[in-house]
Amino acid sequence: MPQLRLVAADQVAGAVHVHDPQEGRPIASLTGRHLSEHAGFLRLRGGRVAFVDDLAGALVVLDPFAGEGRPAVPVTVPVAVPGEHLAADPTGRFLAVSTGCGRSPEPWSDLLTVVDLAAAPQPRAVRVRTRTGEPGVAVLGPADDPLLVVRERMPGALAVHRLTGLLAAGPGCPAVEPSARLPLPDDGHGDAADPATGRVFTATEDGVAVAVRDGRSLTAGPSLAWHGDGDGDGDGDGREGGREGGREGGRGYFLRLDPARRTLWSTVRGGPPEPDQWPRWTNHAWWHRIDEGRTGRLDLGPGLVFRLALSRTRAAFTRIHPSGDELVLVDRDTTGPHGPRVRARLPLPPMDGAPREGCTPWDGVQRRAVAASPAADPVAVSRGGHGEIHLYDASCGAFLRTVTTPTPLDEGGHLALVAKDDGAEGDTIGR
């Protein structure tokens, strides 16, 4: 097994902890760092991890493998906040940070920050004004002419900018206009980018919108449906009947790229639209083979399921429900004739302050974060409010150990499980 580091951000307490998950021992803690949970962690080459510090207004690059004489935070760059989304180009040199709601009920900032980590004599950050909304971002190669794609909402569009042009902008946060726009549904939420093909994917109510880089612009491709191929029952065969989009058939709000297996993953949520009815929400693991065009999904069970993590062999989902929480492990390999299957459902210790029926599942409650490395078998799951992270072997479902953090990880915290050369940086959007 490769050497691993477990990075746990407690965005409420304002701390980031680094542990050796194989031994369960603490390595370092950074205080005064408030991670933007919405933007999450972005993996960079060499095992480095980037995140947005929402209180300091900074992009932080962390080296969790730092040894004697090497700083744990080799780079900090000022950026506009509140951080909504964080993305990098395929080389990890150019980064972008969009701003969104923060703790306000609606979007209020139109600032976008672009960063060149390799600029001399120090990294360069430039802020420009785009359009108020809840923007997603993606950066497409090649390295000598990267494009920045901003996903806009209401009205929906993918706005295209030459990144080098944005970096040449002067002080004063000048307003910029995109060089091209591609129409998009108004309700886009969830983005992924495929560096190998220059494609951008956006989750919408109607399905996954696809756009392909065409020189310095984008061309629309065929969209991907939230239903699977065929008419299976969705219970372990990787396929799901029912062709409806919208509430009945469900939609995803999160996309994740598996660069090694060339697969998109999401969680399709259906059921009643009211947030206080969350225990009756339906959830399906959705996957799409990018090169073959195959799509499928399988049932995860009712309750709250959102982000997922990719271990060496499994896709890991946490499911919160009043009847008991669980870690759901699904085959990461989608090449078989029937697609992936659920391999294990592991009960998780209950959380004091967990979401309750009749209340929303994300306001002032404890939640769970999940993390894995695509080069290793362990999966880490936080127990919000308890300062605990539980590790499981995803290959066999065995419990490994509990890691205790110095702070409680209120609201679940945010996790990254990192190996130096695991290829996770191939997913170029923060998670």
Secondary structure in CASP SS format (residue, H / E / C, confidence):
PFRMAT SS
TARGET T0000
AUTHOR 0000-0000-0000
METHOD secondary structure of the structure
MODEL  1
M C 1.00
P C 1.00
Q C 1.00
L E 1.00
R E 1.00
L E 1.00
V E 1.00
A E 1.00
A E 1.00
D E 1.00
Q C 1.00
V C 1.00
A C 1.00
G C 1.00
A E 1.00
V E 1.00
H E 1.00
V E 1.00
H E 1.00
D E 1.00
P C 1.00
Q C 1.00
E C 1.00
G C 1.00
R E 1.00
P E 1.00
I E 1.00
A E 1.00
S E 1.00
L E 1.00
T E 1.00
G C 1.00
R C 1.00
H C 1.00
L E 1.00
S C 1.00
E C 1.00
H C 1.00
A C 1.00
G C 1.00
F C 1.00
L E 1.00
R E 1.00
L C 1.00
R H 1.00
G H 1.00
G H 1.00
R C 1.00
V E 1.00
A E 1.00
F E 1.00
V E 1.00
D E 1.00
D C 1.00
L C 1.00
A C 1.00
G C 1.00
A E 1.00
L E 1.00
V E 1.00
V E 1.00
L E 1.00
D C 1.00
P C 1.00
F C 1.00
A C 1.00
G C 1.00
E C 1.00
G C 1.00
R C 1.00
P C 1.00
A C 1.00
V C 1.00
P C 1.00
V E 1.00
T E 1.00
V E 1.00
P E 1.00
V C 1.00
A C 1.00
V C 1.00
P C 1.00
G E 1.00
E E 1.00
H E 1.00
L E 1.00
A E 1.00
A E 1.00
D C 1.00
P C 1.00
T C 1.00
G C 1.00
R C 1.00
F E 1.00
L E 1.00
A E 1.00
V E 1.00
S E 1.00
T E 1.00
G C 1.00
C C 1.00
G C 1.00
R C 1.00
S C 1.00
P C 1.00
E C 1.00
P C 1.00
W C 1.00
S C 1.00
D C 1.00
L E 1.00
L E 1.00
T E 1.00
V E 1.00
V E 1.00
D E 1.00
L C 1.00
A C 1.00
A C 1.00
A C 1.00
P C 1.00
Q C 1.00
P C 1.00
R E 1.00
A E 1.00
V E 1.00
R E 1.00
V E 1.00
R E 1.00
T C 1.00
R C 1.00
T C 1.00
G C 1.00
E C 1.00
P C 1.00
G E 1.00
V E 1.00
A E 1.00
V E 1.00
L E 1.00
G C 1.00
P C 1.00
A C 1.00
D C 1.00
D C 1.00
P C 1.00
L E 1.00
L E 1.00
V E 1.00
V E 1.00
R E 1.00
E E 1.00
R C 1.00
M C 1.00
P C 1.00
G C 1.00
A E 1.00
L E 1.00
A E 1.00
V E 1.00
H E 1.00
R E 1.00
L H 1.00
T H 1.00
G H 1.00
L H 1.00
L H 1.00
A C 1.00
A C 1.00
G C 1.00
P C 1.00
G C 1.00
C C 1.00
P C 1.00
A E 1.00
V C 1.00
E C 1.00
P C 1.00
S C 1.00
A E 1.00
R E 1.00
L E 1.00
P E 1.00
L C 1.00
P C 1.00
D C 1.00
D C 1.00
G C 1.00
H C 1.00
G C 1.00
D E 1.00
A E 1.00
A E 1.00
D E 1.00
P C 1.00
A C 1.00
T C 1.00
G C 1.00
R E 1.00
V E 1.00
F E 1.00
T E 1.00
A E 1.00
T E 1.00
E C 1.00
D C 1.00
G E 1.00
V E 1.00
A E 1.00
V E 1.00
A E 1.00
V E 1.00
R E 1.00
D E 1.00
G C 1.00
R C 1.00
S E 1.00
L E 1.00
T E 1.00
A E 1.00
G E 1.00
P E 1.00
S E 1.00
L E 1.00
A C 1.00
W C 1.00
H C 1.00
G C 1.00
D C 1.00
G C 1.00
D C 1.00
G C 1.00
D E 1.00
G C 1.00
D C 1.00
G C 1.00
D C 1.00
G C 1.00
R C 1.00
E E 1.00
G C 1.00
G C 1.00
R C 1.00
E C 1.00
G C 1.00
G H 1.00
R H 1.00
E H 1.00
G H 1.00
G C 1.00
R E 1.00
G E 1.00
Y C 1.00
F C 1.00
L C 1.00
R E 1.00
L E 1.00
D E 1.00
P C 1.00
A C 1.00
R C 1.00
R C 1.00
T E 1.00
L E 1.00
W E 1.00
S E 1.00
T E 1.00
V E 1.00
R E 1.00
G E 1.00
G C 1.00
P C 1.00
P C 1.00
E C 1.00
P H 1.00
D H 1.00
Q H 1.00
W H 1.00
P H 1.00
R H 1.00
W C 1.00
T E 1.00
N E 1.00
H E 1.00
A E 1.00
W E 1.00
W E 1.00
H E 1.00
R E 1.00
I C 1.00
D C 1.00
E C 1.00
G C 1.00
R C 1.00
T E 1.00
G E 1.00
R E 1.00
L E 1.00
D E 1.00
L C 1.00
G C 1.00
P C 1.00
G C 1.00
L E 1.00
V C 1.00
F C 1.00
R C 1.00
L E 1.00
A E 1.00
L E 1.00
S C 1.00
R C 1.00
T C 1.00
R E 1.00
A E 1.00
A E 1.00
F E 1.00
T E 1.00
R E 1.00
I E 1.00
H C 1.00
P C 1.00
S C 1.00
G C 1.00
D C 1.00
E E 1.00
L E 1.00
V E 1.00
L E 1.00
V E 1.00
D E 1.00
R C 1.00
D C 1.00
T C 1.00
T C 1.00
G C 1.00
P C 1.00
H C 1.00
G C 1.00
P C 1.00
R C 1.00
V E 1.00
R E 1.00
A E 1.00
R E 1.00
L E 1.00
P E 1.00
L C 1.00
P C 1.00
P C 1.00
M C 1.00
D C 1.00
G C 1.00
A C 1.00
P C 1.00
R C 1.00
E C 1.00
G C 1.00
C C 1.00
T C 1.00
P C 1.00
W C 1.00
D C 1.00
G C 1.00
V C 1.00
Q C 1.00
R C 1.00
R C 1.00
A C 1.00
V E 1.00
A E 1.00
A E 1.00
S C 1.00
P C 1.00
A C 1.00
A C 1.00
D C 1.00
P E 1.00
V E 1.00
A E 1.00
V E 1.00
S E 1.00
R E 1.00
G C 1.00
G C 1.00
H C 1.00
G C 1.00
E E 1.00
I E 1.00
H E 1.00
L E 1.00
Y E 1.00
D E 1.00
A C 1.00
S C 1.00
C C 1.00
G C 1.00
A E 1.00
F E 1.00
L E 1.00
R E 1.00
T E 1.00
V E 1.00
T E 1.00
T C 1.00
P C 1.00
T C 1.00
P C 1.00
L C 1.00
D H 1.00
E H 1.00
G H 1.00
G C 1.00
H E 1.00
L E 1.00
A E 1.00
L E 1.00
V E 1.00
A E 1.00
K C 1.00
D C 1.00
D C 1.00
G C 1.00
A H 1.00
E H 1.00
G H 1.00
D C 1.00
T C 1.00
I E 1.00
G C 1.00
R C 1.00
END
